[in-house]
Amino acid sequence: MRRTLAALVLVVGALSAPARASDMGAAVAFPGLPLKRAVALPRASAEAVLFESGDSVPLEAPFIELLVRGEAAPGALRVEASVHDGTAWGPWTAVTDGEADAAGTFWYRFSLSGPAGAAVRLRAVGGADAPAWILLRAVDAVHKDPGSAAASGASALGGTLAAPPPLGGAPRGSGPPEPVVRPRADWGAAAAVNPYEMMIPGGISVHHTETDSPRGEAAAARLLRSIQSFHQRGRGWSDVAYHFLIDADGRVWQGRPGPVVGAHVRDRNDGNIGIALMGDFEDPAGRQPTPQQMEALHALAAWLVWRYDMPVTRILAHSHQEQTACPGAALFARLPSVRAEVAARVAAADPVAGVSP
């Protein structure tokens, strides 16, 4: 099956300057636009505007970029954006950077800025070979100018290293079994843009990737590369944000290697291990994590809690720590049972040490 969507994304220059982990932006809302729902695109014999978002809700703060993520059916499509600066609408502008993979998962970055109170629009332009549908998962406005600090986040330890040891280190006695973790080489990870910063793990944050939830090793590896590309080239971060990612079949994949600072919670990355389940659990269709994902999350979290002697109450949702819908309502609702299951597994494996409340 021919797929030309990726060819329409402009990949300009080298990676953008690394941004601080707090430069995550804010969601852009469009009244009446069904985010996370596929929108059917009309057929056209010649190039035409096939989709337009309408005006967004005015943005509360100045912004310097727009980031768009989603999926599309096979076909050729050009996505453009425009900004209303309070006086007039600016020209329709093509993407500055971005990527669409063979399965249609895409991210786009627009170098468009505006003041507080500005609004934005999106549109899709295509012709006879345009896709049958497009789905927008998220539109974000980046509010801060990317700085010179590495997006691994600030570390109180201050040490850096290019290739850290695997997360976990030497065992400290009997405990829950260490899960099998697929290494970065298995999914074709790119190298980090900057050296990693060491940390002492003290808590776990649970996320969703806000993407589709592929089945099979090849599909999971493809999505992992797309997520890393978005984090490095779109967000301007040093590497993929999370330490571990769990696919729909329950495979655990290594994200950032070793006990290093991630980029998954605003200003709270030092000592914080990020685990992301691959999927979108704020999806209006009500998608749930698979049983295999939940089993893998229980096993991984139990081992990490035991290995680093963490209080089980330090297993938190992303949304416990900043204003966000992550990890989605469907996964957020399971966090109490995750803590209970982790505590039970640690206590059963190591009755003397138990688990801290």
N, C-alpha and C positions, 0 to 999 in steps of 0.2 A: 504494500500500500504506500503510495507516494505521500510524503509529508513535507510541505514547503513552509509551514509557519515559522520554523526556526530560521530559515533563510532571510526572513523579513525583519528580524531583529538586528539592529545595528550594534555591532560590538566595536566600540571606539576606544583606541588607546589601551594603556595598561590599566591595572587595577586602580581603583580610586584610592585616595589617601585613607589610611586606617582611621576609623572613628572610635570615640570612646564608647564603652558599653552602654552608657546612658543615652546615646544618641539614637533612640529607637523610634522616634516619631510618634504620631498620634493618628488614630483611625479617622478616615474621612467618610462622612455619611452622605448618602444621596437619597432624598425622600422619594419613595416609590420605586427605587431600583432594587431588585431582588438579589442582593449579594448572596453567594453560595447556592444560587439556583441557576440552572442552565437556561439561557435565553436563546430561543430559536432565531436564526438569522434568515431573512428573505433571500430568495434567489435573484440574481441580477446578471444580465447578459453583458453589461459593461460596468466599469468601476463606479461604485456608488457608496454613499454612507448607509451602512446596514444596521448600525446600532449607535444610539447616543444616550448618554447617561442622564442628561438634564443637569441642572445646577446643583452643586453640593450644598450642604449646610455650611454657612460661613465658618471659616477656620478661626480658632480662638487665639492662635499665636502665629507670628511670622514663620515662614517655612522656606527652605532652600532647595528641596527636591520632592518629587512624588515617586512612590514605589507602588507598583501594581502587580498582583499575583493572581493566577487563575489557571484555567484549562480551556482548551478548544478542541473541536473535532478536527479531523484532517482537512487541510486546505490552506490557502494563502490569504492572509489578513494583515492589515496595517492598523495598529492602534495609535491614536494621537490624543493629546491633551491640550487644554487651553485654560488660562487663568483670568479671572475678572479681578482687577486690582482695586475695585471700588469706584472706578471711573468708566472703564470699558473692557470688553473682552479682548484678550490678546490673540495672536494668530494660533492656529492649530499647529502643534509642534510634535515632531517625531521623537521616538525614544532615543535616549543618549547611550544607553547600554542595556543589555538584557540577554535572555536566552530562552529558547523553546526546545524541549527535547522531543524525542521520537514519539512519545506518548501524548504530546500536546500540553504538558505542564509548562507554564511559562512564568517568567518574571520580567518586568520592564522597569527601567529607571528613567525619569524625565528630569532634566536639569531646568526646572521651572521654579521660580520663587514668587512670593507674594507677601503682603503685609497681613497683620491680624485683621480679620473681617473679610479677607479675600475668599472667593469661591472658585471651584474648579469644575471642569467638564471633561468627559472622556468620550471618544467615539471610535468606531471600527469601520474601516473602509476596505471593500473587496469587490471582486467581480465574479465571473462565471465559476471560478475555481475556489471561491470562498468556503470556509467551513459551514456546516449546518447549524452549529451552535457555539456559544461562548459562555463561560462561567467565570465570574469574577469572585475570588475568595476574599480578597482584602485590598484596600487602597489606603496607603499611609502617607502622611506628610512628615518629612524630616524637618524638625524644628531647629536643630543646632548645627552650626557649621562644624564639619568633621575636624577634629583636632589632631595633634601629632602623637597623642598617647596611643599605645596599642589597645585594640578593642578586646583584649583578653581581660580587661578590668584592672583596677588598682589592687595591688597585693601588699599587705602589711609586711610580708616577708621580704619583698624586694628582690628576690633572686630570680634569674631567668635561665632558661636552658632551651636548646634547640630540639632535643629529642629526649623527653622525660621517660622514666620507667613506666611500665603498665600500672594503671590505677589499682591500688591494693597493697602491693609490696609483700613483705614476708608475713606468713600466717602467725597468729598469736595463740595457737592451741586449737582445740576442737570447736566447731561451730557449723553453721549452715554451709552446704557445699557451694564452692565458687562457681557461678554460672559460666557456661561457655560463651565467650564474647568473640564475635567475628572481627578480625583486625581491619585496620584502615585499608590495607592493601587489597582486601577482598572486595571492597566497593570502589576502588580506584580513586581514593582520596587525593586531592591536591595537597601540596605542602603548605604549611602555615605561612602567612605573609610576614609575621614577626615572631621572635622567640616567645615561648610560653613563659608564664610566671608561676612559680610554685605556690601551693597553698596547703593548709592543713584541713582536710575535710571535716565538717561539723554538722552538715545538714544536707537534705535532698529536696530538690524542687521538681515537681512533676508537671510536664508540659504536653501539649499536642502540637504536631507540626503544622496544623491547619492546611493540610493537603489531602489528596486522595489517599487511599490506604491499599497499596498494591499487594498482590499475592505473588509469591515466587521470588527466588533469590535475585534473578536478573532484574525484575521490576523494582525490587527494593533497592538494589544497588544504583539503578538509574535515578530513583528519586533522591537517594542520599547525595548523589553528585549534584543534582539540581538544587537541593537545599544548601549545600556548601557553596555553590556558585552564587546563590542569592545572598548568603551571609557575607561572603567575601567581596563580591563585586557590586552587589546591590546595597547592602548595609555598610560596606566598607570595614567589616570586622576582620580580625586576623585569621579566623578559621570558623568552621561550623560551631554554632553556639554551644551545643550540648556535649556532655561526656558520653552518653549512651543514647541510642535510638532503638526502638523495638518495633519490628514490622508486624503485619497482621498475622503471620504464621508463628510469631513468638520468637523469632531470631533476635538476639541482642547484638547490635553493631556498635563498634567503637567509634565515638565522635572525637572529641578532644582526648588525646592520650595522656594518661598519667594523672597524678594529683595536681592539676594545673587550673588556673583561674579560667572560667568560661565567660560567656557573654549572653546569659539567658534571663537574668533578672536585673532590672535597672538598679544600679548602685549597690547591689547585694550579691556580687559574684564570688567574693573571696570566701573560701571555705564552703562553697555551695556547689554540690554535685547536681548537674542537670540531666534528668532522664526524660526523653520525649517519646511518646507513643505516636507512631506514624498514622495520621488520620486527622479528621476534622470532627470533633465531638461537640461542636456548636452548630453543626449542620442542621438546617431546618427539617431534613428528612429523619432526624432523630437517630443518626448512626451511633452505635455503641462500640467500645473497644471489644475486640474478639476475646473469647476465653483464653486463647493462647497468649495474647498480649498481657492479660491480667496475671496469668500464671508466671510469665517471665518477669513482670514488674514485681510481684511478690518475692520471687526467688532472688532477683538482683538486689532489691531494697533490703531484704533480710540479711544478705551477705554483707552489704555495705554498712548497715547499722551495727552489725556485730563486729566487723573488721575495724571500724573507727570508733566503736563504743559511743554511738550517737544516741541521744534520747529519741524514742520513737515519735515523740511530738514534733521533732524537727523534720518530719516528712510533710512537706507543705505543697500546696498547689501554687502555681505561679501567681494566681489571683489573690492568694493570701498576702502577697508581698508588694503588689502594686496594682493599680487600676487597669485591669485587662479581663477579657473573657476567657483567656487561656487557663486551664486546659479544656475548656468547654464544659457545659453543664453536665453532660452525660458522664464524663470522667471525674469531674469535681465531686459529684455525689458519691463516688466510690471511695474517696480518700479515708473516711473513718474506718471502713472495712479493710482497706489496705494497711492502715496502722495496726489494727487488731491482728490481722493475719501475720504481719511481719513480727510483731511481739511474740505471737504464739510460736512461730518457727524458730526464732532465736532462743526462746526459753526451752523448747524441746531439744534443740541441738546442743545447748550449753546451759544446763540448769543451774550451774554454779554462778556463772556470770550474769545470766538472765539478760534483761534489757532495761535500760533506764526509762523511767516514765516520761 
